[in-house]
Amino acid sequence: MLKKTFKRGIHPLHRQGSGKNATKNLPIENYVSDSVVIHMSMNIGAPAVPCVKKGDHVKIGQVIGTAGGFVSVPVHASIAGEVTAVEPIPYLGTGNVTAVTIKNDFSDEWVELHPLGSVENVDPSLVIPAIREAGITGMGGASFPTHVKLTFKEGAVCDTIIVNGAECETHLTADHRLMLENSVRIVDGLRAVMRALIVPKGIIAIEDNKPDAIAAMQKAAAGRIGVQVAVLKTKYPQGGEKQLIEAVSGRQVPSGGLPIDVGVVVLNVGTCAAIADAVIDGMPLVSRVCTVTGCVKEPKNLRIPVGTIVEDMIGACGGFSEDPGKIFFGGAMTGIAIPNIQTPTAKSTNGVVVFNEAESRSKDESPCIRCGKCVAACPIGLNPYQIKVAADASDFAAAEKLHVMDCMLCGSCAYMCPARRWLTPSFRFAKDKIVAERKAAAAKGGSDK
């Protein structure tokens, strides 16, 4: 079989005993803690608006936050119990977000659910509303509301849905285990969306370092209308949306464009499984699979209620195996360092990775030696050296002309740089500044009218 891939990219290495090998063969375990902290900013877009107060009793699946607009999703209680707080909390450098704390009464009492039945027989017009009401967002890390992704501008046509099973990020095996243990649900979710959008082709794309997942998904896809499995070469960032589309379909998303511009929608395997739960069982998105690995005594793949505290997850894994230096949500390439172990998880939290002090130590930058390795690695085909020069000089207009806004912040350039240049942080800074300037200009334009 000809394996698909994209141009450039890298092959990150892992130290012995860490990386995916620590958890890829470990079945998913269910874990429920004494309490959860569920924040209202679960998605890109407007945060949800809390609709419960301290002292209320809530059931699993009950709406505790209503959608704050079209580009927003409702938030549901992930455990049953008493609301002990509705208050702002600091979260991942984004400022304060409103959060609802629930103390578990362990009754496991659910709200009344409204299943729609088989994905092959459900009225297709009911699928996207069910996705919206279930509060489903992209579960691969982006947190974009799924119902918005599936609502196209006039004239747009989708002929292919790609299900992202690459999981190319280091350390993480949550999607791998989901494909092994819930393969039929993933195909069910794909078929529900295919029918809702009248799309003839659904392709489940998996890297070749997961042969067991490939076999499981091929078995689940057998006999399902329009569904097939594509085998990808193992390479980072194979799971990037644009790279995945290029590898699987041969199409290239234009600069500043979206996948739908080339007739494609990309969904994560976890998102597809959540869609199946919403359609078949009427279940909202209240839990997810999360890999906990690195410097913990017993690395695991846990299915956790949304809002589970990191400290509780570390405890479920036997505690730290050595002094932690940094703890990431996500893997080593694109993960975000969390401030402390009291940080709650979100719908997009696919991994908690603990790095020791030596692994966490930052390296000083050296002067660029013009080796070109960053250019050779960039999956978008950008010139990271030139962009960094512009960003460090606060010349954001120049950075924009060099297409910094197309940068996906994958870290491939920084990984390959022998001078240890802080490339990705510079690009993130430039992108944030450009977005802020655009918003300020738009606001000024509106005020002048």
MOBEL-V723372 format. One record per backbone hydrogen bond with DSSP energy under -0.5 kcal/mol. NH is the residue of the N-H (numbers start at 1). CO is the residue of the C=O. Records with the same first field share a line. If there is no record, write none. Layout:
NH = CO / CO
This chain:
3 = 1
4 = 231
9 = 377
10 = 236
18 = 15
21 = 18
22 = 19
23 = 20
24 = 20
26 = 23
27 = 25
29 = 301
31 = 303
36 = 102
37 = 307
38 = 36 / 100
39 = 37
40 = 98
42 = 40
44 = 143
46 = 71
48 = 40
49 = 66
50 = 48
51 = 64
52 = 64
55 = 83
56 = 53
58 = 81
60 = 109
61 = 77
62 = 59
64 = 75
65 = 75
66 = 49
72 = 70
74 = 132
75 = 65
77 = 62
81 = 58
82 = 103
83 = 56
84 = 82 / 101
85 = 101
87 = 99
89 = 97
91 = 95
94 = 91
97 = 89
99 = 87
100 = 38
101 = 85 / 99
102 = 36
103 = 82
104 = 34 / 102
105 = 80
106 = 80
111 = 60
116 = 279
117 = 279 / 280
121 = 118
122 = 118
126 = 123
127 = 124
128 = 124
130 = 126
131 = 127
132 = 128
133 = 129
134 = 130
135 = 132
136 = 131
138 = 144
141 = 138
143 = 138
145 = 44
146 = 136
147 = 136
148 = 145
149 = 145
150 = 146
151 = 148
152 = 150
156 = 153
159 = 263
160 = 263
161 = 201
162 = 160 / 265
163 = 161 / 203
164 = 162 / 267
165 = 163 / 205
172 = 170
177 = 173
178 = 174
179 = 175
180 = 176
181 = 177
182 = 178
186 = 182
187 = 183
188 = 184
189 = 185
190 = 186
191 = 187
192 = 188
193 = 189
194 = 190
195 = 191
196 = 192
197 = 193
198 = 194
199 = 194
201 = 159
202 = 226
203 = 161
204 = 228
205 = 163 / 203
206 = 204 / 230
208 = 232
210 = 207
214 = 210
215 = 211
216 = 212
217 = 213
218 = 214
219 = 215
220 = 216
221 = 217
222 = 218
224 = 221
227 = 224
228 = 202
230 = 204
232 = 206 / 230
233 = 4
235 = 233
236 = 10
238 = 235
240 = 237
244 = 240
245 = 241
246 = 242
247 = 243
248 = 244
249 = 245
250 = 245 / 246
251 = 245
253 = 251
257 = 254
261 = 258
262 = 259
263 = 260
264 = 259
265 = 160
267 = 162
269 = 164
272 = 268
273 = 269
274 = 270
275 = 271
276 = 272
277 = 273
278 = 274
279 = 275
280 = 276
281 = 276 / 277
282 = 277
283 = 277
285 = 134
286 = 284
288 = 304
290 = 302
291 = 350
292 = 300
293 = 291 / 352
295 = 354
296 = 294
297 = 319
298 = 317
300 = 292
301 = 27
302 = 290 / 300
303 = 29
304 = 288 / 302
305 = 31
306 = 286
308 = 305
310 = 343
311 = 341
312 = 309
313 = 309
314 = 310
315 = 311
316 = 312
317 = 313 / 314
318 = 315
319 = 314
321 = 295
322 = 295
325 = 355
326 = 355
328 = 353
329 = 336
330 = 328 / 351
335 = 331
336 = 329
338 = 327
343 = 340
345 = 308
349 = 346
350 = 348
352 = 291
353 = 328
354 = 293
355 = 326 / 353
357 = 323
360 = 356
361 = 357 / 358
366 = 419
376 = 372
377 = 373
378 = 374
381 = 378
384 = 382
387 = 383
388 = 384
389 = 385
390 = 386
391 = 387
392 = 388
393 = 389
394 = 391
395 = 390
396 = 394
399 = 395
400 = 396
401 = 397
402 = 398
403 = 400
404 = 399
406 = 403
407 = 404
415 = 411
416 = 412
417 = 413
420 = 417
423 = 421
426 = 422
427 = 423
428 = 424
429 = 425
430 = 426
431 = 427
432 = 428
433 = 429
434 = 430
435 = 431
436 = 432
437 = 433
438 = 434
439 = 435
440 = 436
441 = 437
442 = 438
443 = 439
444 = 440
445 = 441
446 = 442
447 = 443
448 = 444
449 = 445 / 446
